Amino acid sequence: MPDKKSHIPWAKPDFWGNEIQYVSEALASTWISGGAYLDKLEKQFSETFQKKYALAVSNGTTAIHLAYLGLGLKPGDEIIVPGFAFMAAANIALHMGLKPVFAEVDKDTWCLSARELPKYISSKTKAIVPIHTYGNVCEMDAIMKVADAHKIPVIEDCAESLFSKYKGKYSGTFGKINTFSFQATKTITTGEGGLVVTDSDELNEKMMLYRSHGMRRKDKFYWHELPGHNFRLTNMQAALGVAQLEKIDFILSERKRVYEEYKKHIANQEDVVLQKIEKDVDPVIWAVALKLNSKTFPQGRDKVIEQLRETGIETRPGFYASSLLKIYQQHSLPVCEDISKNVISLPSFPSLKNDDIVFICEQLLKLKNR
Ligand SMILES: Cc1ncc(COP(=O)(O)O)c(C=O)c1O
């Protein structure tokens, strides 16, 4: 095998089917802002996730924002989020004057730990936001048990776990409101985009208003019932999503192939440990991530990223733990910090070839003790 390949990106959106045709049709229809593709995308999500309502929005961050607004969260309220994850849920909390309280994650699954959860709950806790990191799914039974005992609503952030399952049910079917992202690297993409699902009439009503200026256009133009945002997805973007969903079985099988191929070449060993997937979880891995043993990789994770880049391989570090980021100024979370410093995620997109995966694994393992 050569030591240098042409560039292997960390992620790449793939268009497998009718994307160009449907986007052109959306344009030709002149329904740009609302339209038939939006209706179709929402219908497909509400049917697939068996939720009464699905609302397409402009991205996964506005999806979370909408969920907080739907729940009526107010300045001073607390939400619990994992201290190791992509921080959109925490950032929107800060924007709304809420306090994100960061919780420890499980040292092996890297997801919110139900065992740890009770110690972060206070009388001000108004939502728990499990984040299904890298496509793994949090231990939802145990999390729901804690949340239900305290009557706290759960918002699942499924940005990274579209179509991953826990005990045979999709992530995004457990919480009161659940959010998705269709950003370019995600399992399906609409360019930028997102969506929320819920069974609640009341929450749907409120989120629909907040999504679009607080107006109900059909009844009364320009009548603002509440100070809404513009969080709408366009019909053209929804057209992309509908085309991607037509190919979803293929996309998922390719993602599974990529993950299985990595597992073949990086079987769990002491030096590199893959994110643990519990037996209850059937994951659609969004990003194959592993933890480097700091003794075997004395150069450190960031140097490994640099060394891989020299061979044409683009990787990403683990998310920075909340306690390492100045903007949050919170308690230290040793497990999150350890994961954060040693995790690396590898190229994981569905059209990644098996021989590229072999090359990536060889190059990574060559960096031991270097
Ligand atoms: C877990 C998680 N939540 C939320 C988001 C935000 O989604 P978006 O980029 O679509 O706003 C992301 C990343 O994109 C994410 O990984």
The ligand as a Gaussian input file, in Angstrom:
#p B3LYP/6-31G(d) Opt

LIG

0 1
 C      -25.715000      16.423000      18.043000
 C      -25.942000      17.617000      17.182000
 N      -26.941000      18.447000      17.481000
 C      -27.213000      19.518000      16.735000
 C      -26.466000      19.826000      15.643000
 C      -26.773000      21.056000      14.889000
 O      -27.320000      20.770000      13.649000
 P      -27.203000      21.852000      12.459000
 O      -25.790000      21.904000      12.029000
 O      -28.100000      21.283000      11.410000
 O      -27.703000      23.127000      12.986000
 C      -25.391000      18.996000      15.283000
 C      -24.474000      19.251000      14.168000
 O      -24.645000      19.570000      13.094000
 C      -25.134000      17.852000      16.061000
 O      -24.137000      17.023000      15.743000

